[in-house]
Amino acid sequence: MKREVNEETGLVVEDCAQIGITSFKYPWDYQQWHFNQHICVFYRINEVKGNIKNEVEQFTGQDSLGALSVPLTKLTIANSSPLVLKAKEILLEPASFDLTDQTFKTWQVLDKPVF
């Protein structure tokens, strides 16, 4: 997790704790498959060093274009993934972490979110 955060944001995680695990299923056409499932492990990051990078190094397998800081109030299903919205829910209501797997019958994977 620490390597992923650094690779995708430029931040160095100094202190963190695992919160819980859940999964999301959503439409996704790839070869013979028409649904994808992400199993997500959520961590609370308590301390980081460095600055968020708007652009990160690109290489084969890189799944990030960079990061930006967005106020929680601006995150919606129109500009964020279900995983991001689950993180928002946890930040706003820490005691409400629901481990139930979620299935989305429709959801469009975004190329680049607009805020």
C-alpha positions in Angstrom: 0.0 0.0 0.0 2.8 2.4 0.9 4.5 1.7 -2.5 1.2 2.3 -4.4 0.5 5.6 -2.6 4.1 6.8 -3.4 3.9 5.6 -7.0 0.6 7.2 -7.7 0.8 10.4 -5.7 4.4 11.1 -4.8 3.6 11.0 -1.1 5.5 8.9 1.4 3.3 7.2 4.0 4.7 7.5 7.5 1.8 6.1 9.6 -1.3 4.2 8.6 -3.8 1.6 9.9 -6.0 -0.9 8.0 -9.7 -0.1 8.3 -11.4 -3.0 6.5 -12.1 -4.9 3.3 -15.0 -4.9 0.8 -15.5 -5.3 -2.9 -17.2 -3.6 -5.9 -18.6 -5.3 -9.0 -19.3 -3.2 -12.1 -19.9 -3.5 -15.9 -16.6 -3.8 -17.7 -16.1 -5.4 -21.2 -12.8 -7.1 -21.6 -12.3 -10.1 -23.9 -15.1 -12.6 -22.9 -15.9 -10.9 -19.5 -18.6 -8.3 -18.9 -18.2 -7.6 -15.2 -15.2 -6.7 -13.1 -14.7 -7.0 -9.3 -12.3 -5.0 -7.3 -11.5 -6.3 -3.8 -10.5 -3.2 -1.8 -8.5 -2.9 1.4 -9.0 0.5 3.0 -6.4 2.1 5.2 -6.5 5.3 7.2 -3.3 7.3 6.4 -2.4 9.3 9.5 0.8 10.9 8.3 2.6 11.5 5.0 5.7 13.4 3.8 6.1 15.1 0.5 3.8 16.9 -1.9 1.1 15.5 -4.1 2.3 15.2 -7.7 -0.1 16.2 -10.4 1.8 14.0 -12.9 3.6 10.8 -12.1 6.2 8.7 -14.0 4.5 6.6 -16.7 5.6 3.0 -17.3 4.1 -0.2 -18.5 1.4 -1.2 -16.0 1.1 2.3 -14.5 -2.6 2.9 -13.7 -2.3 6.6 -12.6 -1.9 9.9 -14.3 -1.2 11.6 -11.0 -3.2 13.0 -8.1 -4.9 16.1 -6.9 -6.5 17.2 -3.7 -10.3 17.6 -3.9 -12.7 18.7 -1.2 -14.9 15.8 -0.1 -18.0 17.8 -0.9 -17.0 17.8 -4.6 -16.8 14.0 -4.9 -19.8 12.4 -6.7 -20.6 9.3 -8.7 -20.3 11.6 -11.8 -16.6 12.3 -11.2 -15.4 9.5 -8.9 -15.3 5.7 -8.6 -17.4 3.8 -6.1 -14.2 3.1 -4.3 -13.5 6.8 -3.9 -17.0 7.4 -2.6 -16.6 4.6 -0.1 -13.5 6.3 1.2 -15.4 9.6 1.4 -18.1 7.8 3.4 -15.5 6.4 5.8 -13.9 9.8 6.3 -17.3 11.5 7.0 -18.7 8.7 9.1 -15.8 6.6 10.5 -18.1 4.2 12.5 -20.2 3.5 9.4 -17.8 1.2 7.4 -20.0 -1.3 5.7 -18.2 -4.5 4.6 -21.1 -5.6 2.3 -20.0 -6.1 -1.3 -21.6 -3.7 -3.7 -22.7 -4.4 -7.3 -23.3 -1.6 -9.8 -25.5 -2.6 -12.8 -24.3 0.6 -14.5 -21.2 2.7 -14.0 -19.0 4.3 -16.6 -15.3 4.0 -16.0 -13.9 7.6 -16.3 -10.9 8.5 -18.4 -10.2 11.7 -16.4 -12.5 13.2 -13.8 -13.7 16.7 -14.0 -14.3 18.8 -10.9 
